[in-house]
Structure formats: C-alpha cells, structure tokens
Amino acid sequence: MPIDQQIKTLRKSLGLNQTELAKKSNISQSDVSEFENGVRLPSYPVLERIAKALGADVVLKTKRPRK
C-alpha cells in the first residue's frame, strides 16, 4: 500500500482528524493533506514523526531487480 494511503488509513483507524495528527507530528494540517493525497512525500524525519504519532514503525522494503 502506498505511503499516502497508509498514513490516511492509520490516522482514521485511530479516530484522528488531520489537524490532530498534524499537532502530534509537529507539522501543518496542509502538510498532512498533501501527504495523504499524494501531492508530495514527507521527508524521512517527518515520516518518523508521523509514524510515532500514529504508534507505527517506519519499515523500508526493497525489491530485487528482475532478471
């Protein structure tokens, strides 16, 4: 699942609105909206703060190139 959908799904599952997540993550509500709508991606430090606010971990997955 893309990161924008993961953020939105986790936020909603916790009953938070965008403003509440923004406050917990020390970012603006417009940032949350842009991340959730795929307008832009959060930087890694911001992603860590969002994850912490959502009680989640940041996990990097990589794929091997197809041969």
C-alpha positions in Angstrom: 0.0 0.0 0.0 1.4 3.4 -0.9 2.6 5.7 2.0 -0.2 8.2 1.4 -2.9 5.5 1.9 -1.0 4.1 4.9 -1.0 7.5 6.7 -4.6 8.1 6.0 -5.7 4.6 6.9 -3.8 4.6 10.2 -5.0 8.1 11.1 -8.6 7.2 10.5 -8.3 3.9 12.4 -7.1 6.0 15.5 -10.0 8.4 15.1 -7.8 11.3 14.5 -8.5 14.2 12.1 -5.8 15.8 10.0 -5.4 18.7 12.4 -4.9 16.3 15.4 -2.3 14.3 13.5 -0.5 17.5 12.4 -0.3 18.7 16.0 1.1 15.3 17.2 3.6 15.3 14.4 4.6 19.0 14.7 3.7 19.7 11.0 0.9 21.7 9.4 -2.6 20.3 8.6 -1.9 21.2 4.9 1.2 19.0 5.0 -0.9 16.1 6.3 -3.4 16.7 3.5 -0.7 16.9 0.8 0.9 13.7 2.1 -2.4 11.8 2.2 -3.4 13.0 -1.2 -0.1 12.0 -2.8 0.7 15.6 -3.7 4.2 15.2 -2.1 6.1 12.8 0.0 7.2 13.5 3.6 11.0 13.7 4.3 12.3 10.8 6.3 12.5 12.8 9.6 8.9 14.0 9.1 7.8 10.4 8.3 9.3 9.2 11.5 7.4 11.9 13.5 4.1 10.9 11.7 4.8 7.2 12.4 5.5 8.0 16.1 2.2 10.0 16.4 0.4 7.0 14.8 2.1 4.4 17.0 3.7 2.9 13.9 7.2 2.0 12.8 8.9 3.1 9.6 10.0 0.0 7.6 11.9 0.2 4.4 11.3 -2.5 1.9 13.4 -3.1 -1.1 12.9 -5.2 -4.2 15.5 -7.0 -6.1 15.5 -6.1 -9.8 14.0 -8.7 -12.1 16.4 -10.5 -14.3 
